[in-house]
């Protein structure tokens, strides 16, 4: 299958190229244009774990929704491989922040995971083999026949993860997927996500406002400035292996650097 | 189970309530006389008369048939229309103001017109029930479609679902509880509409019984008609609710009884 090939071969075909990307809307005053995000330039390599870090409301979700194809861009280029992107596609899977609003509550865990395969009209036995594999991968073995309402918040996010992985996308777009979880569950999910990422070699774009989370997960961290006119103000490389230890001095040093970046920016906007 | 007072037990409170109601009814009958308020015994005798010549069973059957047919046809028509109006913005823009205007016209106000349009026979009654059902089910379906979370549609789309698949596999299941509430509410208004229609233009049916009894000053038969109506409505509502719970549980249809307008 072509989707399979593109996911496993992390070549230039699933590199995401963003050039001078804008999202704007006409302001109330005629003639003036209001930019949510302005002139974003990014190249995200195939197989990379890329984190978009920024304060709430800075436009990082808007950027993710444009990449997902849910929201149209106002200007600039967006390509996956050589292909210009304007619509949602199977190769870009989305994990939403709220599992309750994105899972299908009338379907069991297994039926949720098999949803995309069923839409492709894949035969039942094949679907079952694939859903079994990913339900096991996310640690939900034994919960296949439960409904989402019978699961905890962390388990629901595992269903979301298995559901998108079953479609074998080459890119995972994750919008603060652990933001609504308690601290302990969040930590477990972070560990498992980096484990799954290492195992499946997907390109991940992960949106968060949590510096620690960004540092635990990301290979590169793009720091977004506060909107309007939000742009990428800096990109940090995280030269540490997995699993990461938040108590190491190099981890804490990088944490401080990024924190002071935000502090400086905040000072600029709040006390002019 | 923790011990509760006898007043919290349904098997005790429900019969108790009925005993109170019947006693109050009997007292009323003694005070005002059987012409104004026929007591339980007089009503039971009236019911026996109507049961013996078979007219009560026939009337209930006729009214129920009209309600069921009009309600089922109306719902079958209303659900797809509601889905289309909900999904297609261009249609909704034009349909919504019209819907919000027409839904305030009660079915009974249409009786004379429907008689002129569809004749004195069954057609006009069925059409009236369809009208009574149509807008309630349509508005509920529409509301359901509009409240489907955007994330569900987006996630289906990014997993490769076509627009048709999104309608069938996401929008309809997500809207099912709303549709169900709509058809359950419509059952109630259907009874109101049919009684009105039968009072004005019918030779049989529970509405006819209630209206016709005035000619003979048989208030006991009127009481029989009223009680029959209450029982018919109660039983069909319970039946519809039970079927919904049994078959539509996974869609989030739960046991709460809908509130009538």
Interface residues (C-beta under 8 A of the other chain):
Chain A: X68 X69 X70 X88 X89 X90 X92 X93 X94 X96 X98 X101 X102 X104 X105 X106 X107 X115 X116 X118 X119 X120 X147 X163 X164 X167
Chain B: X149 X150 X151 X152 X154 X155 X156 X157 X158 X159 X160 X161 X162 X165 X169 X170 X173 X174 X176 X250 X251 X252
